[in-house]
């Protein structure tokens, strides 16, 4: 499998998990370049609102935390965009496994590792 296929594989895996509502949590960090416009860390988690199921993006800036709720399809696209454009590393938690993604300077997946099967049904220490 070449690097282009690997990139497509991680995009597809994360996108499909988010669209199916199976992404339990995501944490993206390691900015490519320091910027006041982009948060040094972004956390994504599922939330149930009156308007339905959404993913909440929590952007941790220096002095504030911003929240934005997106539908699953938009969230999948936003995660891929953030990883391609701004962040170097991420951890994605799904019911089946945890996925660690590390992207190199050329935005290719240099290393991706998958933790073992989740025997706890997607929960760690009682928290999803």
N, C-alpha and C positions, 0 to 999 in steps of 0.2 A: 504494500500500500504506500503510495507516495504522499508527500506532505499535503498536496492539494486535496486528496481524498480524505486525509485525516481531518483537515479543517472542515470539509463538508460533513464528515461524520459527527463531529462534536456539535456543529450548528444544528444538524438534523435531530440529534438525540435530545438536546436541551429544548429546542423548539417544539418537538413533539410532546415532551413531558409537560411543558408549560401549557400547551394547547389542550391537553387532556386533563389538566388540573392536577397533575401528579407531582409537580414541583413543590416540595415541602418548604424549602428555604434555599436561598442563594446569597452568597456574599462575594462581592467583587472588590478587589483592591489592587494596589500597586500601579499607580498612574504611570503612563508612558512619559508624560512631561508634566511638570508642576504647573498648575493653573488654578486661578481663583474661580473660574467658571464651572469647573468639573469637580465634584466631590471626591476627596481622597478614598472614600469607601461608600459603596452602595449595597444595601441589603434589600432583598426581595422576599416577601412572604405572602401566602394566600390569606385573603380576608373575605368574609361574607358580609355583604352590604344589603340594604333594602333593594337596591337595583340589581343584585345578583352577585355571583362569584367574580372576584377581581384579584389582581396581584398588586400589593402595595410596594412601591419603590421608596425606600428610605435613604435619602442622600445625606451623608454626614459631612457637612462643611465644617470649617474651623470653629465658627461661633453659632451655628444653627443646624437644625435638622429639618429637611424638607420632605414632605410626603406627597406621593402622587399615586392614584389608583387607576390601573389599566385593565382592560379585558384580556383574557388569556392570549388571544392572537397578537394584540398590540404589545403585550408584555414579552412574548417570545421574540418579536422583532426588535424590541428595545434592548433586551439582553444581548442578542447577537451584535447589535450596533455598538453598544457600550464596550463589549469585549474587543471588537475589531478596532475601534477608534481610540479608546481611552485606557483600558485596564490590561494588566499583564497576567493576573492570576484570579482564580475564582474557585469556590467550592459550591457544588450543587448537590442538594439532598433530595432524593426521591425515595419512594417506598422500597424499591429494590436495592439501591446502593447509594453511596456517596461518590461523587465524581469530582476529582481535582483537576483543574485545567491550568496549564502554564503556557503562555504564548511568548514566543521570542520576539526580537526587534522587527522581524519581517512579518509579524502577525500570523505566524504559523504555529501550530501546536507542537511545542518542543517536547513536552511530556504531559501525558494524561494518565492518571491512575484511577482505578476504580476500587473502592473498598469492598469488602465481602458483602454477601447478601445481608439484608436487614432482617434479623430474626424478630425484632421488636415491633414489626408492622409499621415502621417509619417513625418511631418515637425513640428519643434518647433522653434518659432521665425524666421521663414523663412529659417532655415537651416535643412537639413536632418540629 
